[in-house]
């Protein structure tokens, strides 16, 4: 047995000791009996994993010694007991998410339930993070219903696309203008910047959505295989997730059993509950995302160029700045329809920042134009 393997056994054991100690402390500090029970069950599983690695060490003549949590685990455990488990839940959940596949590549655990259990722990904690605290879900829904729907992804894509196009092309046009280029050269540079930037945004969005879709398909494939190979484990995992959401244990068991009776429906539910994936969408259409990004960027980028299509010289220069400033203010004002902030704050901020970038590139263009003569 190589020293590296023994060191890995010790490291795995310590990680499990730390996790068990944290879950015990979280159970002790949790006022909700159902949630506390889930933490205790997680701790019991981790303690079985501790025993597994201790057995491996003993097989090779190594005394594992007493089970002592690390200083970091002790601090987290103390915090959970004093301030409540919700304070450390994001930290513990992140740790489980990062290490959820660690056992998949270790030969000692290949034929055990440990890799699946570690992935299950990460999913259960992710569900716990979404669980509301201090009020029933129906009450929270009524309160949140008074808030405006921001439409996060769509709004973010629209604002960033149009704003990026406007700011980047305005800066490009002003930079070329600062170098005292002809109006024709400025127009060509502006149109080239529009097309290049829009293509770049479209390609980036296409790659992003395609990669997310492929990752989602892979996760669904893994979930489908686990459902076929170990349906009872998947049922138990789904039951824990429902319990974490506040459903009584008996009801959670009945619900999970009923869902597992239909493999198609079970996969759909598991994908949504465990992975946060909608099997019907899988992240949306890469083509639609690319086209939308192209059009949004081009929409913003065309405003600094329009004056140079119909005028030249100082007239086009002043008109380009004025048109761009008004559009920047309009983009900022449009955001207030969703955020509820004052129009002059959002609009003014967008205008100042956009014109500052344009001023910087104009100055740089002037310097380079003078230096290069």
C-alpha positions as a Markdown table, in Angstrom:
| # | Residue | x | y | z |
|---|---|---|---|---|
| 1 | Unk | 0.0 | 0.0 | 0.0 |
| 2 | Unk | 1.5 | 3.3 | -1.1 |
| 3 | Unk | 1.8 | 6.2 | 1.4 |
| 4 | Unk | -0.3 | 8.3 | -0.9 |
| 5 | Unk | -3.2 | 5.9 | -0.5 |
| 6 | Unk | -2.9 | 5.8 | 3.2 |
| 7 | Unk | -2.9 | 9.6 | 3.3 |
| 8 | Unk | -6.0 | 9.6 | 1.1 |
| 9 | Unk | -7.7 | 7.2 | 3.5 |
| 10 | Unk | -6.9 | 9.5 | 6.4 |
| 11 | Unk | -8.1 | 12.6 | 4.5 |
| 12 | Unk | -11.4 | 10.9 | 3.6 |
| 13 | Unk | -11.9 | 9.8 | 7.1 |
| 14 | Unk | -11.2 | 13.3 | 8.5 |
| 15 | Unk | -13.6 | 14.8 | 6.0 |
| 16 | Unk | -16.4 | 12.4 | 7.1 |
| 17 | Unk | -15.6 | 13.1 | 10.8 |
| 18 | Unk | -16.0 | 16.8 | 10.1 |
| 19 | Unk | -19.2 | 16.4 | 8.2 |
| 20 | Unk | -20.8 | 14.2 | 10.8 |
| 21 | Unk | -19.9 | 16.7 | 13.6 |
| 22 | Unk | -21.4 | 19.5 | 11.6 |
| 23 | Unk | -24.6 | 17.7 | 10.9 |
| 24 | Unk | -24.9 | 16.7 | 14.6 |
| 25 | Unk | -24.5 | 20.3 | 15.6 |
| 26 | Unk | -27.0 | 21.5 | 13.0 |
| 27 | Unk | -29.5 | 19.0 | 14.3 |
| 28 | Unk | -28.9 | 20.2 | 17.8 |
| 29 | Unk | -29.5 | 23.8 | 16.8 |
| 30 | Unk | -32.5 | 23.2 | 14.5 |
| 31 | Unk | -35.9 | 24.1 | 16.1 |
| 32 | Unk | -37.9 | 22.2 | 13.4 |
| 33 | Unk | -38.0 | 18.5 | 14.5 |
| 34 | Unk | -38.5 | 17.3 | 10.9 |
| 35 | Unk | -35.4 | 19.2 | 9.6 |
| 36 | Unk | -33.4 | 18.2 | 12.7 |
| 37 | Unk | -34.2 | 14.5 | 11.9 |
| 38 | Unk | -32.8 | 14.9 | 8.4 |
| 39 | Unk | -29.6 | 16.4 | 9.7 |
| 40 | Unk | -29.2 | 13.4 | 12.1 |
| 41 | Unk | -29.8 | 11.0 | 9.3 |
| 42 | Unk | -27.1 | 12.7 | 7.2 |
| 43 | Unk | -24.8 | 12.5 | 10.2 |
| 44 | Unk | -25.4 | 8.8 | 10.6 |
| 45 | Unk | -24.5 | 8.1 | 7.0 |
| 46 | Unk | -21.3 | 10.1 | 7.4 |
| 47 | Unk | -20.4 | 8.2 | 10.5 |
| 48 | Unk | -20.8 | 4.9 | 8.5 |
| 49 | Unk | -18.4 | 6.4 | 6.0 |
| 50 | Unk | -16.0 | 7.1 | 8.8 |
| 51 | Unk | -16.1 | 3.5 | 9.9 |
| 52 | Unk | -15.5 | 2.4 | 6.3 |
| 53 | Unk | -12.2 | 4.4 | 6.1 |
| 54 | Unk | -11.2 | 3.3 | 9.6 |
| 55 | Unk | -11.6 | -0.3 | 8.5 |
| 56 | Unk | -9.4 | 0.4 | 5.4 |
| 57 | Unk | -6.7 | 1.9 | 7.6 |
| 58 | Unk | -6.8 | -1.0 | 10.0 |
| 59 | Unk | -6.5 | -3.5 | 7.1 |
| 60 | Unk | -3.1 | -2.0 | 6.5 |
| 61 | Unk | -1.9 | -1.9 | 10.1 |
| 62 | Unk | -2.7 | 1.7 | 10.7 |
| 63 | Unk | -4.4 | 2.8 | 13.9 |
| 64 | Unk | -6.9 | 5.6 | 12.9 |
| 65 | Unk | -6.9 | 7.0 | 16.4 |
| 66 | Unk | -9.8 | 9.0 | 18.1 |
| 67 | Unk | -12.4 | 10.8 | 16.0 |
| 68 | Unk | -11.5 | 14.5 | 16.4 |
| 69 | Unk | -13.2 | 17.2 | 14.2 |
| 70 | Unk | -10.9 | 19.7 | 12.6 |
| 71 | Unk | -10.7 | 23.3 | 14.0 |
| 72 | Unk | -12.8 | 24.5 | 11.1 |
| 73 | Unk | -15.5 | 21.9 | 11.7 |
| 74 | Unk | -15.5 | 22.8 | 15.4 |
| 75 | Unk | -16.0 | 26.4 | 14.6 |
| 76 | Unk | -18.8 | 25.7 | 12.2 |
| 77 | Unk | -20.4 | 23.3 | 14.7 |
| 78 | Unk | -20.2 | 25.9 | 17.5 |
| 79 | Unk | -21.8 | 28.5 | 15.2 |
| 80 | Unk | -24.6 | 26.2 | 14.3 |
| 81 | Unk | -25.4 | 25.4 | 18.0 |
| 82 | Unk | -25.3 | 29.1 | 19.0 |
| 83 | Unk | -26.7 | 30.9 | 16.0 |
| 84 | Unk | -28.7 | 28.2 | 14.2 |
| 85 | Unk | -27.9 | 25.9 | 11.3 |
| 86 | Unk | -29.1 | 28.3 | 8.7 |
| 87 | Unk | -26.0 | 30.4 | 9.3 |
| 88 | Unk | -23.6 | 27.6 | 8.2 |
| 89 | Unk | -26.0 | 25.8 | 5.8 |
| 90 | Unk | -24.7 | 27.6 | 2.6 |
| 91 | Unk | -21.1 | 26.8 | 3.6 |
| 92 | Unk | -21.8 | 23.1 | 4.3 |
| 93 | Unk | -23.9 | 22.8 | 1.1 |
| 94 | Unk | -21.2 | 24.3 | -1.0 |
| 95 | Unk | -18.7 | 21.9 | 0.5 |
| 96 | Unk | -20.9 | 19.0 | -0.3 |
| 97 | Unk | -21.5 | 20.2 | -3.8 |
| 98 | Unk | -17.8 | 20.5 | -4.5 |
| 99 | Unk | -16.9 | 17.1 | -3.1 |
| 100 | Unk | -20.0 | 15.2 | -4.3 |
| 101 | Unk | -18.1 | 13.2 | -7.0 |
| 102 | Unk | -14.8 | 12.6 | -5.0 |
| 103 | Unk | -15.6 | 9.0 | -4.4 |
| 104 | Unk | -16.5 | 8.3 | -8.0 |
| 105 | Unk | -12.8 | 7.9 | -9.0 |
| 106 | Unk | -11.7 | 5.9 | -5.9 |
| 107 | Unk | -11.6 | 2.2 | -6.5 |
| 108 | Unk | -12.3 | 1.3 | -2.9 |
| 109 | Unk | -15.8 | 2.8 | -3.1 |
| 110 | Unk | -16.8 | 1.7 | -6.6 |
| 111 | Unk | -19.0 | -1.2 | -5.5 |
| 112 | Unk | -20.5 | 0.6 | -2.5 |
| 113 | Unk | -23.4 | 3.1 | -2.1 |
| 114 | Unk | -21.0 | 5.8 | -0.9 |
| 115 | Unk | -20.7 | 7.8 | -4.2 |
| 116 | Unk | -24.4 | 7.9 | -4.6 |
| 117 | Unk | -24.9 | 8.9 | -1.0 |
| 118 | Unk | -22.5 | 11.8 | -1.3 |
| 119 | Unk | -24.3 | 13.0 | -4.4 |
| 120 | Unk | -27.6 | 12.6 | -2.6 |
| 121 | Unk | -26.3 | 14.7 | 0.4 |
| 122 | Unk | -25.4 | 17.5 | -2.0 |
| 123 | Unk | -28.9 | 17.5 | -3.5 |
| 124 | Unk | -30.7 | 17.3 | -0.2 |
| 125 | Unk | -28.7 | 20.3 | 1.1 |
| 126 | Unk | -29.4 | 22.2 | -2.1 |
| 127 | Unk | -33.1 | 21.6 | -1.4 |
| 128 | Unk | -32.7 | 22.7 | 2.2 |
| 129 | Unk | -31.2 | 26.0 | 1.0 |
| 130 | Unk | -34.4 | 26.7 | -0.9 |
| 131 | Unk | -36.6 | 25.9 | 2.1 |
| 132 | Unk | -38.2 | 29.1 | 3.5 |
| 133 | Unk | -37.6 | 29.9 | 7.1 |
| 134 | Unk | -40.0 | 31.4 | 9.7 |
| 135 | Unk | -43.2 | 31.2 | 7.7 |
| 136 | Unk | -45.3 | 28.7 | 5.7 |
| 137 | Unk | -44.8 | 28.6 | 2.0 |
| 138 | Unk | -48.3 | 29.9 | 1.3 |
| 139 | Unk | -47.8 | 33.0 | 3.5 |
| 140 | Unk | -44.5 | 33.7 | 1.8 |
| 141 | Unk | -46.2 | 33.4 | -1.6 |
| 142 | Unk | -48.7 | 36.0 | -0.6 |
| 143 | Unk | -46.1 | 38.4 | 0.6 |
| 144 | Unk | -43.8 | 37.9 | -2.4 |
| 145 | Unk | -46.8 | 38.4 | -4.7 |
| 146 | Unk | -46.7 | 42.1 | -3.8 |
| 147 | Unk | -43.2 | 42.4 | -5.3 |
| 148 | Unk | -42.7 | 43.2 | -9.0 |
| 149 | Unk | -41.6 | 40.4 | -11.2 |
| 150 | Unk | -38.2 | 41.3 | -12.5 |
| 151 | Unk | -38.0 | 38.7 | -15.2 |
| 152 | Unk | -34.3 | 38.2 | -14.3 |
| 153 | Unk | -32.8 | 36.3 | -17.3 |
| 154 | Unk | -34.8 | 38.0 | -20.0 |
| 155 | Unk | -34.3 | 41.5 | -18.5 |
| 156 | Unk | -30.6 | 40.9 | -17.9 |
| 157 | Unk | -30.0 | 39.7 | -21.5 |
| 158 | Unk | -31.9 | 42.6 | -23.0 |
| 159 | Unk | -30.2 | 45.3 | -20.9 |
| 160 | Unk | -26.7 | 43.9 | -21.2 |
| 161 | Unk | -27.1 | 43.2 | -24.9 |
| 162 | Unk | -28.3 | 46.6 | -25.8 |
| 163 | Unk | -26.1 | 48.4 | -23.3 |
| 164 | Unk | -23.0 | 46.5 | -24.4 |
| 165 | Unk | -23.7 | 47.3 | -28.0 |
| 166 | Unk | -24.3 | 51.0 | -27.4 |
| 167 | Unk | -21.4 | 51.5 | -25.0 |
| 168 | Unk | -18.8 | 49.5 | -27.0 |
| 169 | Unk | -19.7 | 51.0 | -30.4 |
| 170 | Unk | -20.0 | 54.5 | -29.0 |
| 171 | Unk | -16.5 | 54.1 | -27.5 |
| 172 | Unk | -15.2 | 52.7 | -30.8 |
| 173 | Unk | -16.7 | 55.5 | -32.9 |
| 174 | Unk | -15.4 | 58.2 | -30.5 |
| 175 | Unk | -12.0 | 56.7 | -30.5 |
| 176 | Unk | -11.8 | 56.8 | -34.3 |
| 177 | Unk | -13.2 | 60.3 | -34.3 |
| 178 | Unk | -10.6 | 61.4 | -31.8 |
| 179 | Unk | -7.9 | 60.3 | -34.2 |
| 180 | Unk | -9.3 | 62.8 | -36.7 |
| 181 | Unk | -10.3 | 60.2 | -39.2 |
| 182 | Unk | -12.7 | 61.0 | -42.0 |
| 183 | Unk | -16.5 | 60.6 | -41.5 |
| 184 | Unk | -16.4 | 57.7 | -44.0 |
| 185 | Unk | -13.7 | 55.9 | -42.0 |
| 186 | Unk | -15.7 | 56.5 | -38.8 |
| 187 | Unk | -18.8 | 55.0 | -40.4 |
| 188 | Unk | -16.9 | 52.0 | -41.7 |
| 189 | Unk | -15.4 | 51.4 | -38.2 |
| 190 | Unk | -18.8 | 51.8 | -36.5 |
| 191 | Unk | -20.5 | 49.3 | -38.9 |
| 192 | Unk | -17.6 | 46.9 | -38.5 |
| 193 | Unk | -17.8 | 47.2 | -34.7 |
| 194 | Unk | -21.5 | 46.6 | -34.8 |
| 195 | Unk | -21.2 | 43.4 | -36.9 |
| 196 | Unk | -18.2 | 42.1 | -35.0 |
| 197 | Unk | -19.6 | 42.7 | -31.6 |
| 198 | Unk | -23.0 | 41.3 | -32.4 |
| 199 | Unk | -21.4 | 38.1 | -33.9 |
| 200 | Unk | -19.2 | 37.8 | -30.8 |
| 201 | Unk | -22.2 | 38.1 | -28.5 |
| 202 | Unk | -24.2 | 35.6 | -30.5 |
| 203 | Unk | -21.4 | 33.1 | -30.6 |
| 204 | Unk | -20.8 | 33.5 | -26.8 |
| 205 | Unk | -24.4 | 33.0 | -26.0 |
| 206 | Unk | -24.7 | 30.0 | -28.4 |
| 207 | Unk | -21.7 | 28.3 | -26.7 |
| 208 | Unk | -23.0 | 29.1 | -23.2 |
| 209 | Unk | -26.5 | 27.7 | -23.9 |
| 210 | Unk | -25.2 | 24.7 | -25.8 |
| 211 | Unk | -22.8 | 23.8 | -23.0 |
| 212 | Unk | -25.5 | 24.2 | -20.4 |
| 213 | Unk | -27.8 | 22.0 | -22.5 |
| 214 | Unk | -25.2 | 19.3 | -22.9 |
| 215 | Unk | -24.4 | 19.3 | -19.2 |
| 216 | Unk | -28.1 | 19.0 | -18.4 |
| 217 | Unk | -28.5 | 16.1 | -20.8 |
| 218 | Unk | -25.5 | 14.4 | -19.1 |
| 219 | Unk | -27.1 | 15.0 | -15.6 |
| 220 | Unk | -30.4 | 13.5 | -16.9 |
| 221 | Unk | -28.6 | 10.5 | -18.2 |
| 222 | Unk | -26.9 | 9.9 | -14.8 |
| 223 | Unk | -30.2 | 10.3 | -13.1 |
| 224 | Unk | -31.9 | 7.9 | -15.5 |
| 225 | Unk | -29.2 | 5.3 | -14.9 |
| 226 | Unk | -29.4 | 5.7 | -11.1 |
| 227 | Unk | -33.2 | 5.4 | -11.2 |
| 228 | Unk | -32.9 | 2.1 | -13.1 |
| 229 | Unk | -30.1 | 0.7 | -11.0 |
| 230 | Unk | -31.2 | 1.7 | -7.5 |
| 231 | Unk | -34.9 | 2.8 | -7.5 |
| 232 | Unk | -35.3 | 2.4 | -3.8 |
| 233 | Unk | -32.3 | 4.7 | -3.1 |
| 234 | Unk | -33.8 | 7.3 | -5.4 |
| 235 | Unk | -37.1 | 7.0 | -3.6 |
| 236 | Unk | -35.4 | 7.5 | -0.3 |
| 237 | Unk | -33.6 | 10.5 | -1.7 |
| 238 | Unk | -36.8 | 12.1 | -3.0 |
| 239 | Unk | -38.5 | 11.4 | 0.3 |
| 240 | Unk | -35.7 | 13.3 | 2.1 |
| 241 | Unk | -36.0 | 16.2 | -0.3 |
| 242 | Unk | -39.8 | 16.4 | 0.3 |
| 243 | Unk | -39.2 | 16.2 | 4.1 |
| 244 | Unk | -36.7 | 19.0 | 3.8 |
| 245 | Unk | -39.4 | 21.1 | 2.2 |
| 246 | Unk | -41.6 | 20.6 | 5.2 |
| 247 | Unk | -43.8 | 17.6 | 4.1 |
| 248 | Unk | -44.5 | 15.1 | 6.9 |
| 249 | Unk | -42.5 | 11.9 | 6.7 |
| 250 | Unk | -45.4 | 9.6 | 6.0 |
| 251 | Unk | -46.8 | 11.8 | 3.3 |
| 252 | Unk | -43.3 | 12.3 | 1.8 |
| 253 | Unk | -42.9 | 8.5 | 1.7 |
| 254 | Unk | -46.3 | 7.9 | 0.1 |
| 255 | Unk | -45.6 | 10.7 | -2.5 |
| 256 | Unk | -42.2 | 9.4 | -3.4 |
| 257 | Unk | -43.5 | 5.8 | -3.6 |
| 258 | Unk | -46.3 | 6.8 | -5.9 |
| 259 | Unk | -44.0 | 8.8 | -8.2 |
| 260 | Unk | -41.5 | 6.0 | -8.5 |
| 261 | Unk | -44.3 | 3.8 | -9.9 |
| 262 | Unk | -44.1 | 5.7 | -13.2 |
| 263 | Unk | -40.5 | 5.8 | -14.4 |
| 264 | Unk | -41.1 | 8.7 | -16.9 |
| 265 | Unk | -42.8 | 10.8 | -14.3 |
| 266 | Unk | -40.3 | 9.9 | -11.7 |
| 267 | Unk | -37.4 | 11.0 | -13.9 |
| 268 | Unk | -39.2 | 14.3 | -14.6 |
| 269 | Unk | -39.8 | 14.9 | -10.9 |
| 270 | Unk | -36.3 | 13.9 | -9.9 |
| 271 | Unk | -34.8 | 16.1 | -12.5 |
| 272 | Unk | -36.8 | 19.1 | -11.3 |
| 273 | Unk | -36.4 | 18.5 | -7.6 |
| 274 | Unk | -32.8 | 17.3 | -7.4 |
| 275 | Unk | -31.1 | 18.9 | -10.4 |
| 276 | Unk | -33.3 | 22.0 | -10.9 |
| 277 | Unk | -33.6 | 21.0 | -14.6 |
| 278 | Unk | -36.8 | 21.2 | -16.7 |
| 279 | Unk | -36.5 | 18.2 | -19.0 |
| 280 | Unk | -38.7 | 19.9 | -21.6 |
| 281 | Unk | -36.5 | 22.9 | -21.8 |
| 282 | Unk | -32.9 | 21.9 | -20.9 |
| 283 | Unk | -31.7 | 25.5 | -20.8 |
| 284 | Unk | -33.6 | 26.7 | -23.9 |
| 285 | Unk | -32.7 | 27.0 | -27.5 |
| 286 | Unk | -29.1 | 28.0 | -28.4 |
| 287 | Unk | -30.2 | 29.3 | -31.8 |
| 288 | Unk | -32.9 | 31.6 | -30.3 |
| 289 | Unk | -30.4 | 32.8 | -27.6 |
| 290 | Unk | -27.8 | 33.5 | -30.3 |
| 291 | Unk | -30.2 | 35.4 | -32.6 |
| 292 | Unk | -31.6 | 37.4 | -29.7 |
| 293 | Unk | -28.1 | 38.4 | -28.5 |
| 294 | Unk | -27.1 | 39.4 | -32.0 |
| 295 | Unk | -30.2 | 41.6 | -32.4 |
| 296 | Unk | -30.0 | 43.2 | -29.0 |
| 297 | Unk | -26.3 | 44.1 | -29.4 |
| 298 | Unk | -26.9 | 45.4 | -32.9 |
| 299 | Unk | -29.9 | 47.5 | -31.7 |
| 300 | Unk | -27.7 | 49.3 | -29.2 |
| 301 | Unk | -24.7 | 49.6 | -31.4 |
| 302 | Unk | -26.5 | 51.2 | -34.3 |
| 303 | Unk | -27.3 | 54.5 | -32.5 |
| 304 | Unk | -23.8 | 56.0 | -32.5 |
| 305 | Unk | -23.5 | 55.1 | -36.2 |
| 306 | Unk | -26.8 | 56.5 | -37.5 |
| 307 | Unk | -25.7 | 60.2 | -37.6 |
| 308 | Unk | -22.7 | 59.3 | -39.8 |
| 309 | Unk | -25.1 | 57.6 | -42.2 |
| 310 | Unk | -26.9 | 60.9 | -42.9 |
| 311 | Unk | -24.3 | 63.6 | -42.0 |
| 312 | Unk | -20.6 | 64.2 | -41.7 |
| 313 | Unk | -18.0 | 66.3 | -39.8 |
| 314 | Unk | -18.9 | 68.1 | -36.6 |
| 315 | Unk | -22.6 | 67.7 | -37.2 |
| 316 | Unk | -22.4 | 63.9 | -37.2 |
| 317 | Unk | -20.0 | 63.9 | -34.3 |
| 318 | Unk | -22.3 | 66.0 | -32.0 |
| 319 | Unk | -25.4 | 64.1 | -33.2 |
| 320 | Unk | -23.7 | 60.8 | -32.4 |
| 321 | Unk | -23.0 | 61.9 | -28.9 |
| 322 | Unk | -26.4 | 63.3 | -28.4 |
| 323 | Unk | -28.2 | 60.3 | -29.8 |
| 324 | Unk | -26.2 | 57.9 | -27.8 |
| 325 | Unk | -26.7 | 59.9 | -24.6 |
| 326 | Unk | -30.4 | 60.0 | -25.0 |
| 327 | Unk | -30.4 | 56.2 | -25.7 |
| 328 | Unk | -28.3 | 55.5 | -22.7 |
| 329 | Unk | -30.7 | 57.5 | -20.6 |
| 330 | Unk | -33.6 | 55.6 | -22.2 |
| 331 | Unk | -32.1 | 52.2 | -21.3 |
| 332 | Unk | -31.6 | 53.3 | -17.7 |
| 333 | Unk | -35.1 | 54.6 | -17.6 |
| 334 | Unk | -36.5 | 51.4 | -19.0 |
| 335 | Unk | -35.0 | 49.4 | -16.2 |
| 336 | Unk | -37.0 | 51.5 | -13.7 |
| 337 | Unk | -40.2 | 49.9 | -15.0 |
| 338 | Unk | -39.1 | 46.7 | -13.4 |
| 339 | Unk | -36.9 | 47.9 | -10.4 |
| 340 | Unk | -39.1 | 50.8 | -9.2 |
| 341 | Unk | -36.1 | 53.1 | -8.8 |
| 342 | Unk | -36.3 | 56.8 | -9.8 |
| 343 | Unk | -35.9 | 57.4 | -13.5 |
| 344 | Unk | -33.2 | 60.1 | -13.1 |
| 345 | Unk | -31.0 | 57.9 | -11.0 |
| 346 | Unk | -30.9 | 54.8 | -13.3 |
| 347 | Unk | -31.0 | 56.9 | -16.5 |
| 348 | Unk | -28.4 | 59.4 | -15.3 |
| 349 | Unk | -26.1 | 56.6 | -14.1 |
| 350 | Unk | -26.2 | 54.8 | -17.5 |
| 351 | Unk | -25.6 | 58.1 | -19.3 |
| 352 | Unk | -22.6 | 59.2 | -17.2 |
| 353 | Unk | -20.9 | 55.8 | -17.4 |
| 354 | Unk | -21.4 | 55.5 | -21.1 |
| 355 | Unk | -20.2 | 59.0 | -21.9 |
| 356 | Unk | -17.2 | 58.5 | -19.6 |
| 357 | Unk | -16.1 | 55.4 | -21.6 |
| 358 | Unk | -16.6 | 57.4 | -24.8 |
| 359 | Unk | -14.5 | 60.3 | -23.5 |
| 360 | Unk | -11.7 | 57.9 | -22.5 |
| 361 | Unk | -11.5 | 56.4 | -25.9 |
| 362 | Unk | -11.8 | 59.8 | -27.6 |
| 363 | Unk | -8.8 | 61.0 | -25.6 |
| 364 | Unk | -6.8 | 57.9 | -26.4 |
| 365 | Unk | -7.7 | 58.3 | -30.1 |
| 366 | Unk | -6.5 | 61.9 | -30.1 |
| 367 | Unk | -3.2 | 60.9 | -28.5 |
| 368 | Unk | -2.6 | 58.1 | -30.9 |
| 369 | Unk | -3.7 | 60.2 | -33.9 |
| 370 | Unk | -1.2 | 62.9 | -32.9 |
| 371 | Unk | 1.6 | 60.5 | -32.1 |
| 372 | Unk | 1.2 | 58.5 | -35.3 |
| 373 | Unk | 0.7 | 61.6 | -37.3 |
